[in-house]
Amino acid sequence: MGKINSYEYPDTQLDTLLKAIDILVTKFGGQANDEKTFAEAIGHKTNQSGTFIQKMSDLRKYGFIEKRGLIATPRAKKMIKFLTTDEKQEELNTAIMEIKLWRDLYNRLKNINPSLNDFKIQLVELTNDRDKAISQADTIRNLYIDALSNYREGVVKNVIENSLENDKKLSKQEYKEGGKVPESILILKSGEVDISLPRTETNIGILISILNELKSEMKKPKTK
């Protein structure tokens, strides 16, 4: 796991990790009981190599395998055995944006393929670690580009719109204005934003995406 100041980030390219979880889900049924066998299946000679150990750490960082054992998470299973392409993309978007460094850089850059100079400037300002940001900018930029090349912002917006429409009636039935918010409901109110959704893992990811967009809007200069 790479680290720059307080930011931790995966050292393995996302595309490489996606191939690993594909093998874990399709060839091992979502669970590998023998670590050495799995290591060999994804191209390693041994499960004791630093590269393999790093890859396992990064798979956990993205939320693709459980904290213990070689067990695919529900997220990984949905991405490999998806019902719709939107379902797959939604899980992938959430995984990418859970990496704080990727999320904060994307909110600043609004670009999945920034120039090295622009990336370096934002990395220095964001991490406040000038020496490491300058020396590692090229490596971190390549990892960022690889990860964000799998991100599709439009899918998040479509998921938000569909969820709001599908869950509107259910949320209103379970929650009345002014009353105590049930544990089964998520509420977000700010200005023109007024959202209530059932408390699910998917909807939590949706609200995180909305809050990130609100944060980005706040950073934009106000026009007079």
N, C-alpha and C positions, 0 to 999 in steps of 0.2 A: 504494500500500500504506500503510494507516494504521499508526501506531506509538504506543504509550504505554509509556514506560519500555523494558523489554526485550521487550515483547510486540508482535509485528506481527500485523496482521489485515487481511482483504480489505475494501476500501472499497465494493465492488459487492455488491448484494444477491444472495444465492445463487439465487433464482428467475430473476433476469436472466441469470446465468451458465448455468443449466440450459437456458434457451432457446437460448443461443448454441451450446452443444455439440450440442444437438438438430439445429440447422441444419448444423453442421460435419459431423456423422456422416451425417445423412440426405440432405442436398443436395450435400455435397462429398465423400461417400464416406470421410470421416475425415481428409482432408487437403486444405487449400486452398493452392494454389501461388501465388496472387496475393493479397497481403494487402489491397489496396484493394478487390478484388471481395468478399472476405469481410466487410470492414468495412461495405460498402454492404448486404450481405445481412442483417447484424444491426442495421441501422438507423443507421449512421454515414455522414456525407457524405464523410469522408476517413479514411484510416488514420493520419493525422498528428495527429489530435485527442487532447487529453489524456485525454478520457473513454475513447476506444478503447484507448489505450496502457495505461491503468489497468485496463481490463477484461481485457486479455491477461495482465497481471501477476497478476491475481486468479485467472484460469483456471489459471495455473501453480501458484499457491499452493494451490489445492484439488486439484491433481494431475489436472486435466482435459485439459491439453494438454502436449506435450513441452516441454522447456526451450528447444529451438530449433525454429523453424518453426511452422507452424499444423497440427500433427498431433495428432489425438485419441489419448489414452493408452488402454491396455486398460481402465482403470477407466471412462473416458467411454463407450467402446463397449459395455461390459457394462450400463451404466446406460440407454443408449438402445435397444440391441438385446438386451434381457435375455431369458433363457430362462424365468425365474420372477420374480415380484414380489419374493420374498425375496432373490434375487441382486441385483436393482437396489437394494433398500433396504440391503443389506449394504455395497455399494460407497459408497452415499451416506452411511451412518453413519460409515464409515471416513474419508471425505473431511472431514466436519464435525469429527470428533474429532481430526483431525490439525492443526487450527488450535488451537494451545495456549491462546490466550485463551478461545475458546469452551469448550474442554474443562475448563479450570480454573474458569471461571465456573459451568459446569453442575454440576461436582462440589460447588461451594459452595452454589449456589442450589437445585439439584434441581427446577428450575422453568423451563419454556420461555417463560413470560410473566410475569416478575417486575414488581413495581411499580417505578417510577422511583427511589423512595427506597431500597428494598432493593437494587436494582441498583447504585446510586451507592455505597452503603456497602461492598458487596463489591468493587466496582471499585477503590475507594480502598485497601482493605486488601490486595487482591491485587497491585496494581501499585506501591503505595507512591509514587504520583505524585498527590498530593491535588489540585493545581491543575488539571492536565489531565483527571483523572478526573471532577472536578465539572463542568468546562466542556464536556466531550465526552460525558458520560454518556448524554444523550438520543440522540445520533447512534449511539453504539456499541450502546446497548440495542436500537435499531431493527434494526441489522444482526444482532445476536445473536438476537433473536426471529425474524427472517426465516430465519436459518440453522437454528435449532433446531426451527422448525415443520416441518422436513423430516426430523427425527430420530425414529426409532422404537426405543426401548430394548428392547422385547419381541422385536423381530426379531433383535437381537444375541444375546439369551439363547437363542432357538430355534436360531440358527446354531451357537452354542457346543455346545448339547446334541446336535444332529445330527452335528456334526463329531467330537465325542468318541465317539459311537456308531459312526460309519462308519470312523473311523481307528484305533480301539482295537486291533484285531487286527494291522494293519500295523505300528503303532508297537512293539508288543510283540515282533514278529518281528525288527525291525531293531535293537532296543535291549534289552540285558540289564542288570539292576540291578547297579551297581558297575563296569560297564565304561565305556570311553570313549564319549562321546556322538557318534554320527556327524553329519556336517554336514547330513545329510538329515532330522534329527530336532530338534524343539524340546522342551525339558523345562522344566516349571514345578512346583516343589515348595515348599509352604509350609503348615505345619499340616495341615489336612484336604485341602488342594488338592494333587492329584497328577496332573499332566497330561503326556502325551507325544503329540505330533502331528507329522505330516510337515511339513517346512519348506517352506511355500508362502506366497505373499503373503496369501492369505485367512486362513490360520492365524496368521500374525504379527499381523494385525488383531484376531483373536479374543483372543489372549493380551494384547494391549494393552488391550482392553476389560475382561478379567478383572482385570488389574493396576489399572486405574482404579477398578473396583469395590472391590478390596481396600484401595486408598488411601482411598476414601470411608468404608469401614467403620472404618478406623483413626481417622478424624476424629470419629466419633460418640462422645458421652460414654458411658463404661462404667457400666452399672447395677450396683449392689451387691446 
